[in-house]
Amino acid sequence: MGIKWQTSKEDGELISRISDRASSLDLTNDQIEVQMDITAVHLNDVELDLRRLLEEFDDFNFAHDINGIRRHIDTETGKLTGGFLPRCTKKNNL
């Protein structure tokens, strides 16, 4: 079956802006890789509240989720490993 990649237009735009922010905070030098990781997790494991991550999370919590996703993603399945759960999941309203 493979990893799902097709996002809605709105989600795609949010993911692009998230990667821009990650780059501006020096969390990555590869925005495409961040976009792929966020997309894979969002569509194949846990639904992320992308707008909340982008617009409401301070830099510390934003970095926690971006770095955690990048560190714990299984790139073959799009699923998170090691028990990591991003703070920006739709079901996790901290």
Backbone as a chain_set.jsonl record, in Angstrom:
{"seq": "MGIKWQTSKEDGELISRISDRASSLDLTNDQIEVQMDITAVHLNDVELDLRRLLEEFDDFNFAHDINGIRRHIDTETGKLTGGFLPRCTKKNNL", "coords": {"N": [[0.824, -1.203, 0.0], [1.892, 1.295, 0.824], [3.128, 4.629, 1.661], [0.879, 7.279, 2.233], [0.552, 10.342, 0.46], [-0.944, 12.47, -0.505], [-2.163, 15.502, 0.226], [-4.687, 17.85, 1.345], [-5.256, 21.0, -0.315], [-5.173, 23.144, 1.493], [-3.911, 21.928, 3.763], [-1.448, 21.305, 2.596], [-0.416, 23.866, 2.102], [-0.176, 24.814, 4.751], [1.706, 22.985, 5.741], [3.905, 23.655, 4.169], [4.385, 26.255, 5.126], [4.987, 25.614, 7.76], [7.418, 24.273, 7.398], [8.914, 26.416, 6.477], [8.995, 27.984, 8.799], [10.375, 26.23, 10.492], [12.843, 26.221, 9.23], [13.557, 28.923, 9.535], [14.014, 28.983, 12.233], [16.307, 27.607, 12.414], [16.081, 24.822, 12.613], [16.318, 23.04, 10.636], [18.029, 22.374, 7.552], [16.932, 21.488, 5.355], [14.166, 21.902, 3.892], [12.338, 20.468, 2.326], [12.574, 17.867, 3.262], [11.536, 18.178, 5.857], [8.898, 18.865, 5.178], [8.104, 16.462, 3.979], [8.311, 14.659, 6.162], [6.434, 15.721, 8.019], [4.085, 15.571, 6.48], [3.932, 12.783, 6.004], [3.601, 11.721, 8.634], [1.227, 13.031, 9.408], [-0.665, 12.041, 7.572], [-0.441, 9.267, 7.774], [-0.156, 8.316, 10.359], [-0.647, 9.882, 13.034], [-3.141, 12.352, 13.244], [-2.315, 15.627, 12.751], [-2.655, 18.846, 14.255], [-2.245, 21.119, 12.268], [-2.513, 23.914, 11.823], [-2.624, 24.891, 14.443], [-0.084, 24.107, 15.365], [1.531, 25.728, 13.719], [0.608, 28.399, 14.182], [-0.019, 28.81, 16.916], [1.778, 27.598, 18.659], [4.54, 28.26, 20.74], [8.054, 28.956, 20.168], [9.578, 26.996, 21.537], [7.809, 24.774, 21.997], [7.051, 24.298, 19.361], [9.535, 23.555, 18.238], [9.986, 21.254, 19.762], [8.019, 19.483, 18.746], [8.624, 19.386, 15.951], [11.347, 18.518, 15.927], [11.034, 16.125, 17.365], [9.292, 14.629, 15.712], [10.932, 14.374, 13.45], [13.042, 12.939, 14.519], [11.863, 10.56, 15.338], [10.413, 9.379, 13.255], [9.474, 6.663, 11.218], [10.648, 6.188, 8.207], [9.829, 4.439, 6.287], [7.218, 3.76, 6.773], [5.848, 5.997, 7.669], [5.068, 6.263, 10.23], [5.302, 7.065, 13.74], [7.878, 6.269, 16.074], [9.16, 4.789, 19.121], [7.425, 5.644, 21.098], [6.889, 8.341, 20.887], [4.777, 11.165, 20.882], [3.49, 13.838, 19.238], [2.868, 17.142, 20.502], [1.036, 18.575, 19.115], [-1.033, 17.019, 18.126], [-4.333, 16.302, 16.923], [-5.905, 15.161, 18.874], [-4.661, 15.795, 21.189], [-4.832, 18.235, 23.115], [-3.076, 20.229, 24.599]], "CA": [[0.0, 0.0, 0.0], [2.796, 2.437, 0.82], [2.817, 5.856, 2.393], [-0.016, 8.251, 1.586], [1.205, 11.646, 0.333], [-1.843, 13.479, -1.081], [-2.815, 16.36, 1.218], [-5.572, 18.881, 0.81], [-4.523, 22.221, -0.666], [-4.967, 23.897, 2.736], [-2.88, 21.268, 4.558], [-0.176, 21.47, 1.895], [0.066, 25.226, 2.353], [0.245, 24.886, 6.152], [2.939, 22.214, 5.875], [4.962, 24.482, 3.574], [4.677, 27.344, 6.066], [5.647, 24.991, 8.914], [8.822, 24.04, 7.038], [9.547, 27.74, 6.453], [9.268, 28.375, 10.189], [11.441, 25.35, 10.989], [14.091, 26.717, 8.65], [13.887, 30.22, 10.137], [14.489, 28.714, 13.596], [17.504, 26.774, 12.258], [15.811, 23.438, 12.981], [16.619, 22.222, 9.471], [18.545, 23.022, 6.35], [16.268, 20.774, 4.267], [12.73, 22.123, 4.072], [11.586, 19.396, 1.666], [12.568, 16.733, 4.186], [10.568, 18.504, 6.911], [7.569, 18.742, 4.58], [7.805, 15.041, 3.805], [8.114, 14.047, 7.475], [5.16, 16.199, 8.566], [3.027, 15.001, 5.647], [3.854, 11.34, 6.244], [3.016, 11.478, 9.955], [-0.14, 13.559, 9.393], [-1.551, 11.203, 6.754], [-0.24, 7.837, 7.96], [-0.058, 7.893, 11.76], [-1.514, 10.7, 13.891], [-3.583, 13.591, 12.606], [-1.725, 16.792, 13.405], [-3.351, 20.126, 14.151], [-1.212, 21.887, 11.575], [-2.705, 25.34, 12.059], [-2.232, 25.153, 15.829], [1.379, 24.007, 15.411], [2.118, 26.885, 13.045], [0.182, 29.721, 14.643], [-0.223, 28.959, 18.352], [2.873, 27.059, 19.459], [5.741, 29.079, 20.875], [9.211, 28.334, 19.516], [10.009, 25.803, 22.268], [6.897, 23.667, 21.717], [7.165, 24.048, 17.929], [10.775, 22.8, 18.04], [9.774, 19.929, 20.362], [7.269, 18.635, 17.827], [9.364, 19.192, 14.699], [12.512, 17.669, 16.198], [10.557, 14.8, 17.767], [8.806, 13.94, 14.517], [12.075, 14.046, 12.597], [13.88, 11.946, 15.206], [11.14, 9.31, 15.604], [9.649, 8.874, 12.126], [9.911, 5.522, 10.418], [10.463, 6.711, 6.853], [9.239, 3.409, 5.426], [5.782, 3.633, 7.051], [5.259, 7.274, 8.045], [4.612, 6.16, 11.623], [6.253, 7.471, 14.773], [8.399, 5.175, 16.886], [9.711, 5.149, 20.425], [6.408, 6.209, 21.975], [6.773, 9.791, 20.752], [3.494, 11.717, 20.457], [3.601, 15.298, 19.153], [1.92, 17.923, 21.29], [0.063, 19.204, 18.219], [-2.014, 16.1, 17.566], [-5.716, 16.789, 17.059], [-6.479, 14.615, 20.099], [-3.814, 16.194, 22.315], [-4.983, 19.701, 23.218], [-2.407, 20.723, 25.816]], "C": [[0.863, 1.259, 0.0], [2.296, 3.63, 1.612], [1.887, 6.735, 1.563], [0.681, 9.609, 1.58], [0.254, 12.763, -0.056], [-2.573, 14.268, 0.011], [-3.842, 17.253, 0.531], [-4.719, 20.103, 0.483], [-4.197, 23.016, 0.601], [-3.866, 23.264, 3.589], [-1.506, 21.417, 3.908], [0.432, 22.84, 2.123], [0.557, 25.388, 3.784], [1.57, 24.154, 6.355], [4.119, 22.987, 5.29], [5.366, 25.614, 4.518], [5.36, 26.82, 7.33], [7.117, 24.76, 8.601], [9.581, 25.357, 6.929], [9.926, 28.171, 7.866], [10.393, 27.521, 10.772], [12.8, 25.817, 10.474], [14.515, 28.03, 9.3], [14.4, 30.073, 11.566], [15.746, 27.846, 13.601], [17.297, 25.342, 12.772], [16.152, 22.491, 11.834], [17.314, 23.056, 8.405], [17.943, 22.342, 5.115], [14.75, 20.849, 4.453], [11.885, 21.03, 3.424], [11.491, 18.182, 2.582], [11.579, 16.969, 5.326], [9.146, 18.353, 6.367], [7.176, 17.274, 4.424], [7.527, 14.356, 5.139], [6.768, 14.444, 8.067], [3.994, 15.575, 7.796], [2.842, 13.521, 5.942], [3.195, 11.028, 7.58], [1.536, 11.874, 9.96], [-1.102, 12.618, 8.662], [-1.475, 9.712, 7.067], [-0.171, 7.374, 9.407], [-1.024, 8.686, 12.633], [-1.878, 11.989, 13.164], [-3.058, 14.773, 13.418], [-2.629, 18.003, 13.239], [-2.339, 21.11, 13.581], [-1.316, 23.38, 11.84], [-2.269, 25.717, 13.475], [-0.716, 25.108, 15.98], [2.021, 25.261, 14.844], [1.825, 28.194, 13.764], [0.113, 29.903, 16.151], [0.944, 28.48, 19.205], [4.018, 28.053, 19.526], [6.922, 28.306, 20.281], [9.648, 27.041, 20.206], [9.128, 24.604, 21.923], [6.89, 23.303, 20.23], [8.395, 23.181, 17.663], [10.651, 21.386, 18.615], [9.084, 19.005, 19.362], [8.033, 18.367, 16.533], [10.543, 18.252, 14.921], [12.098, 16.249, 16.581], [10.053, 13.989, 16.587], [9.986, 13.49, 13.67], [12.942, 12.953, 13.21], [13.195, 10.576, 15.267], [10.366, 8.752, 14.416], [10.306, 7.635, 11.514], [9.618, 5.914, 8.972], [9.902, 5.677, 5.88], [7.728, 3.337, 5.586], [5.088, 4.971, 7.304], [4.765, 7.29, 9.476], [5.725, 6.577, 12.58], [6.638, 6.277, 15.63], [8.788, 5.699, 18.26], [8.711, 5.789, 21.369], [6.246, 7.717, 21.875], [5.393, 10.167, 20.241], [3.63, 13.238, 20.423], [2.533, 15.984, 20.011], [0.803, 18.5, 20.428], [-0.909, 18.219, 17.583], [-3.408, 16.644, 17.814], [-6.335, 16.317, 18.358], [-5.75, 15.069, 21.359], [-3.843, 17.71, 22.447], [-4.404, 20.212, 24.518], [-2.5, 22.232, 25.911]], "O": [[0.586, 2.194, -0.752], [1.191, 3.629, 2.154], [2.078, 6.91, 0.359], [1.321, 9.989, 2.56], [0.629, 13.93, 0.058], [-3.495, 13.752, 0.642], [-3.859, 17.388, -0.693], [-3.589, 20.221, 0.954], [-3.078, 23.503, 0.762], [-2.986, 23.968, 4.086], [-0.511, 21.631, 4.6], [1.641, 22.97, 2.314], [1.584, 26.024, 4.019], [2.453, 24.646, 7.058], [5.213, 22.972, 5.855], [6.553, 25.894, 4.687], [6.21, 27.499, 7.906], [7.976, 25.019, 9.443], [10.767, 25.413, 7.254], [11.031, 28.658, 8.104], [11.266, 28.038, 11.469], [13.787, 25.806, 11.21], [15.696, 28.23, 9.585], [15.132, 30.931, 12.058], [16.198, 27.402, 14.656], [18.224, 24.727, 13.3], [16.263, 21.282, 12.035], [17.195, 24.28, 8.371], [18.374, 22.579, 3.987], [14.138, 19.984, 5.079], [10.814, 20.703, 3.935], [10.442, 17.544, 2.665], [10.86, 16.05, 5.718], [8.288, 17.774, 7.032], [6.039, 16.898, 4.708], [6.6, 13.552, 5.236], [6.037, 13.589, 8.567], [3.029, 15.106, 8.399], [1.714, 13.057, 6.111], [2.322, 10.163, 7.652], [0.694, 11.13, 10.463], [-2.236, 12.429, 9.102], [-2.362, 8.961, 6.664], [-0.132, 6.171, 9.667], [-2.114, 8.202, 12.939], [-1.027, 12.632, 12.549], [-3.326, 14.894, 14.613], [-3.287, 18.165, 12.212], [-1.668, 21.835, 14.316], [-0.3, 24.041, 12.06], [-1.621, 26.744, 13.677], [-0.127, 25.964, 16.642], [2.959, 25.798, 15.434], [2.726, 29.016, 13.933], [0.18, 31.034, 16.632], [1.089, 28.906, 20.351], [4.424, 28.62, 18.512], [6.788, 27.133, 19.933], [10.046, 26.09, 19.534], [9.64, 23.535, 21.592], [6.74, 22.132, 19.879], [8.309, 22.185, 16.945], [11.153, 20.429, 18.025], [9.52, 17.872, 19.157], [8.079, 17.227, 16.071], [10.715, 17.289, 14.174], [12.737, 15.282, 16.168], [10.35, 12.8, 16.471], [10.029, 12.345, 13.222], [13.513, 12.133, 12.49], [13.869, 9.546, 15.249], [9.708, 7.722, 14.564], [11.521, 7.578, 11.325], [8.457, 5.964, 8.566], [9.538, 6.024, 4.757], [7.023, 2.911, 4.671], [3.869, 5.069, 7.168], [4.105, 8.244, 9.89], [6.913, 6.46, 12.277], [5.825, 5.387, 15.878], [8.748, 6.902, 18.519], [9.109, 6.417, 22.35], [5.542, 8.317, 22.688], [4.892, 9.571, 19.287], [3.859, 13.862, 21.459], [1.439, 15.455, 20.208], [-0.253, 18.872, 20.94], [-1.551, 18.556, 16.589], [-3.643, 17.358, 18.789], [-7.205, 16.995, 18.903], [-6.177, 14.761, 22.471], [-2.956, 18.392, 21.933], [-5.139, 20.585, 25.432], [-1.995, 22.823, 26.865]]}, "num_chains": 1, "name": "protein.A"}
